[in-house]
Structure formats: structure tokens, C-alpha cells
Amino acid sequence: MERRRFLSGCAGFSGSAALASLADWPQAWAQAAPRPYARTRLVDVHGRPIRLDALAAETNYVFQYPYAATPCLLVKLKRPVVADASLKREDGTTYAWQGGVGRERNTVAFSAICAHKLAYPTREVSFIRYQREQSATSGGNVIHCCADHSVYDPAEGARVVSGPAPQPLAAILLEHDPREDALYALGTVGAEQFDAFFDKYKLRLALEYGEGRARAAVQAVSVLRELANYCRTTIQC
């Protein structure tokens, strides 16, 4: 199945009807088990639609999806990224990932909730980020969580490179509209950490967002901004 057909199919899904319709897909994508959420356009802090060509390469961008309190990392890599159908969850099941999107097929996005102990970017600090350069503790061109030194390869669906993480980061399914150079988030694929995340940080999220609001579903738009402008301190290791 072509990527465009896959994405347009995800964009039209909602709720249980979306999951049921997977039975009609080719087996390769049925095994991917994507979870559709709202088709959400990425915008800047002024509400203007993001243009993919305007985003800087190898820069950390963050947006909230699919819930108000769940952050995602978006990176435009230096090279095209192909789809990968051999990723594996902690329980041993495999799934497929779409690869990069955009004219150069180099833009990827993943949940920024680490798959080990659920470290994530807050307004005060982020232990997880894409690092372009090699460091004393890992290679370059990786997503590195300095809280526990879990390292993921964004060019391979956030596959675990090293560290204690038991599985890849959940991938955010993206759609690129070439007519407007626009970016949309459509859903997730891989092992979500959302239930554990909301359980672990229940009190903190209630104080930050208000009771019950942290898990509000993101709808039409989500603000994309540089990680450096989202939190006060980004830990490097």
C-alpha cells in the first residue's frame, strides 16, 4: 500500500470504526495497528499554519498530541527516511512505521515520553531531546533521554539503540499537504505510554492544567515551537 493511501485512510478514521476497518487493509498494515486520533494541523504560537520548508533542519520542535499534556518531538532530519516494518514492542509484537514525510521524506515525530521511566519535557526542564552531535555517552543523530540514558534512532522509527528502554518511542503518524506545505498529526503507532504517564504524573498535571484537563483531546490545531522556547532548561549528556 502506498504511504499516501495509508495516511488518508488514517485521517478518515474515528473511534471503533477506525479499528474495525483495519481488517480490510493489507496484512502488512493491519499488523501496524495504528491508533487514529483527531487530524490536527500544526501551527505556530500566533496560530499561523506551519510550513514544513520553513522549519530548521536537525532542530528540536515540540507539540502536544494526542492529549493536552502529552508532548511530542518533531525533527526534520538531514536525509530521507524510509518506512520500517520490523519494529518491536516490549511484548514482542511487531509493527510498521511510515518513515519520513514531506517533499524530502525527512520529517519525523515521536511521543516525547521516554519508554523507560516516562521522563518528558516540562516547562522547567527536558531530559529528552534529539542530539545532532556525538556526546560522551552516545552517538550523534539520536534521541537521547539523559534521565536514564535511553537512546533512540529517529531514522529507524525511534528504535532503541542503547540503554534500558524496553521498546521504541511511540511514533506520531504525520501527513504532509504539498499544496500548502502543511503538516498534520493523525494518530500513533507503536507502544503508547499515555495511561502510565497520566497515572504517574496525576498530581503534577492536575496542578499544571487543572483537574481533568491534562487528558483533554487535542482537536483542530496544536502549537509547534522549538524545544528551547518550550522549557527553561534542556539537559545535555
C-alpha positions as CSV (number, residue, x, y, z in Angstrom):
1,M,0.0,0.0,0.0
2,E,1.3,3.5,-0.8
3,R,2.1,5.8,2.1
4,R,-0.5,8.3,0.8
5,R,-3.3,5.8,0.8
6,F,-2.2,4.7,4.3
7,L,-2.3,8.3,5.7
8,S,-5.5,9.3,4.0
9,G,-7.1,6.2,5.5
10,C,-5.9,7.1,8.9
11,A,-7.2,10.7,8.5
12,G,-10.7,9.5,7.9
13,F,-10.9,7.1,10.8
14,S,-12.5,7.7,14.2
15,G,-13.2,5.6,17.2
16,S,-14.1,1.9,17.0
17,A,-15.0,2.1,13.3
18,A,-11.4,3.0,12.6
19,L,-10.0,0.0,14.3
20,A,-12.6,-2.3,12.8
21,S,-11.7,-1.1,9.3
22,L,-8.2,-2.4,9.7
23,A,-9.5,-5.8,8.9
24,D,-10.0,-4.6,5.3
25,W,-6.4,-3.4,5.0
26,P,-3.5,-5.5,3.5
27,Q,-2.0,-7.6,6.2
28,A,1.2,-5.6,6.5
29,W,-0.7,-2.5,7.6
30,A,-3.1,-4.5,9.7
31,Q,-0.1,-5.6,11.8
32,A,0.9,-1.9,12.2
33,A,-2.3,-1.3,14.3
34,P,-2.2,2.5,14.0
35,R,-4.4,4.3,16.5
36,P,-6.2,7.3,14.9
37,Y,-6.8,10.5,16.8
38,A,-8.0,13.9,15.6
39,R,-6.5,15.2,12.3
40,T,-4.6,18.1,13.9
41,R,-2.9,20.9,12.0
42,L,0.4,22.1,13.4
43,V,0.5,25.9,13.8
44,D,2.9,28.5,15.3
45,V,2.4,30.4,18.5
46,H,0.4,33.0,16.6
47,G,-1.9,30.4,15.2
48,R,-0.5,30.5,11.7
49,P,-0.1,27.2,9.9
50,I,3.4,25.8,9.9
51,R,5.2,25.5,6.6
52,L,7.5,22.5,6.5
53,D,10.0,24.2,4.3
54,A,10.4,26.9,7.0
55,L,11.4,24.5,9.7
56,A,15.1,24.4,10.5
57,A,16.8,21.0,10.0
58,E,18.0,18.9,12.9
59,T,16.2,21.2,15.4
60,N,14.1,20.0,18.3
61,Y,10.4,21.0,17.9
62,V,7.7,20.1,20.4
63,F,3.9,20.0,20.2
64,Q,1.1,18.4,22.2
65,Y,-0.7,15.4,20.8
66,P,-3.0,13.5,21.1
67,Y,-3.7,15.0,24.5
68,A,-3.2,18.4,26.0
69,A,-0.4,17.2,28.3
70,T,1.4,14.7,26.1
71,P,4.4,16.2,24.3
72,C,5.8,15.0,21.0
73,L,9.2,15.7,19.4
74,L,9.4,16.6,15.7
75,V,12.6,16.7,13.8
76,K,13.5,17.4,10.2
77,L,16.4,15.1,9.6
78,K,19.2,15.7,7.0
79,R,18.3,12.7,4.8
80,P,15.3,10.8,3.6
81,V,13.9,8.2,6.0
82,V,12.3,5.1,4.6
83,A,9.4,3.1,6.2
84,D,10.2,0.3,8.6
85,A,8.0,-2.7,9.1
86,S,10.2,-4.5,11.7
87,L,9.8,-2.5,14.9
88,K,9.0,-4.5,18.0
89,R,7.1,-3.6,21.2
90,E,8.1,-4.9,24.6
91,D,5.6,-7.7,24.4
92,G,7.3,-9.0,21.2
93,T,4.7,-7.9,18.7
94,T,6.0,-6.2,15.6
95,Y,4.6,-3.1,13.8
96,A,5.2,-0.9,10.8
97,W,6.2,2.7,10.8
98,Q,5.5,5.2,7.9
99,G,9.0,6.7,7.7
100,G,9.6,10.4,6.9
101,V,7.1,12.7,5.3
102,G,7.5,15.9,3.3
103,R,9.0,16.6,-0.1
104,E,12.3,15.2,1.1
105,R,10.7,12.5,3.2
106,N,12.9,13.5,6.2
107,T,10.4,14.8,8.8
108,V,9.6,12.5,11.7
109,A,7.7,12.8,15.0
110,F,7.6,10.7,18.2
111,S,6.0,10.8,21.6
112,A,8.5,12.6,23.9
113,I,7.5,10.3,26.8
114,C,10.6,8.1,27.3
115,A,9.7,4.4,27.2
116,H,11.7,3.6,30.3
117,K,10.6,5.7,33.3
118,L,8.4,8.2,31.4
119,A,10.7,11.2,31.5
120,Y,9.2,14.0,29.3
121,P,9.7,17.7,28.5
122,T,8.1,20.0,31.1
123,R,8.1,23.8,31.1
124,E,11.0,23.7,33.5
125,V,13.3,21.0,32.1
126,S,13.6,18.4,29.4
127,F,15.9,15.4,29.8
128,I,14.9,14.1,26.3
129,R,15.9,15.6,23.0
130,Y,17.3,15.0,19.6
131,Q,21.0,15.4,19.6
132,R,22.9,16.1,16.4
133,E,26.4,15.8,17.7
134,Q,28.1,12.8,19.3
135,S,28.5,13.1,23.1
136,A,30.5,11.3,25.7
137,T,27.5,8.9,26.3
138,S,26.1,8.3,22.9
139,G,26.5,8.8,19.1
140,G,25.0,11.6,17.1
141,N,21.7,11.9,15.2
142,V,19.8,10.2,18.0
143,I,17.1,11.0,20.5
144,H,18.7,10.8,23.9
145,C,16.9,10.6,27.3
146,C,19.5,11.8,29.8
147,A,17.3,10.7,32.7
148,D,18.3,7.1,32.2
149,H,20.5,7.2,29.0
150,S,18.0,5.5,26.8
151,V,19.0,6.3,23.2
152,Y,16.7,6.0,20.2
153,D,17.3,6.3,16.4
154,P,14.7,8.6,14.8
155,A,15.7,7.5,11.3
156,E,14.6,3.9,12.3
157,G,11.2,4.6,13.9
158,A,12.9,5.5,17.3
159,R,14.3,2.0,17.6
160,V,16.3,1.6,20.8
161,V,20.0,2.0,20.2
162,S,21.2,1.6,23.8
163,G,20.1,2.0,27.4
164,P,17.3,0.5,29.5
165,A,14.3,1.4,27.4
166,P,12.4,-1.8,26.5
167,Q,10.9,-0.6,23.3
168,P,10.8,2.3,20.8
169,L,9.1,5.6,21.4
170,A,5.6,5.6,20.1
171,A,5.6,7.2,16.6
172,I,3.3,10.1,15.6
173,L,1.7,9.5,12.2
174,L,2.1,12.6,10.1
175,E,0.6,13.9,6.9
176,H,2.1,16.5,4.6
177,D,-0.1,18.5,2.3
178,P,2.3,19.6,-0.5
179,R,-0.2,22.2,-1.8
180,E,0.1,24.3,1.3
181,D,3.3,22.7,2.7
182,A,1.3,22.0,5.8
183,L,1.8,19.3,8.5
184,Y,-0.9,17.3,10.3
185,A,-0.8,14.8,13.1
186,L,-3.1,11.9,12.5
187,G,-2.5,9.3,15.2
188,T,0.1,7.0,16.7
189,V,1.8,3.7,16.0
190,G,3.8,1.6,18.4
191,A,3.5,1.2,22.2
192,E,1.8,4.2,23.8
193,Q,2.7,5.2,27.3
194,F,-0.2,7.5,27.9
195,D,-2.1,5.6,30.7
196,A,1.1,5.1,32.7
197,F,2.0,8.7,32.1
198,F,-1.2,10.1,33.4
199,D,-1.1,7.7,36.4
200,K,2.5,8.6,37.3
201,Y,2.1,12.4,37.0
202,K,-1.5,12.8,38.1
203,L,-0.9,15.4,40.8
204,R,1.6,17.4,38.8
205,L,-0.6,17.5,35.7
206,A,-3.7,18.5,37.8
207,L,-1.7,21.4,39.2
208,E,-0.4,22.5,35.8
209,Y,-3.5,22.0,33.7
210,G,-6.4,21.9,36.1
211,E,-8.4,18.8,37.2
212,G,-9.2,16.6,34.3
213,R,-7.8,18.9,31.6
214,A,-4.5,17.2,31.0
215,R,-6.2,14.4,29.2
216,A,-8.4,16.7,27.0
217,A,-8.1,15.5,23.4
218,V,-6.2,17.8,21.0
219,Q,-8.5,18.7,18.2
220,A,-8.1,21.0,15.2
221,V,-4.7,22.6,15.9
222,S,-1.6,22.1,18.0
223,V,1.2,24.7,18.6
224,L,4.6,23.7,17.3
225,R,7.6,25.5,18.9
226,E,11.3,24.9,19.4
227,L,12.0,22.9,22.4
228,A,14.4,25.7,23.6
229,N,11.4,28.0,23.7
230,Y,9.1,25.5,25.4
231,C,11.2,24.7,28.5
232,R,13.7,26.6,30.6
233,T,16.5,24.1,30.6
234,T,17.4,21.2,28.2
235,I,19.7,18.7,29.8
236,Q,22.6,17.6,27.7
237,C,24.7,14.5,28.4
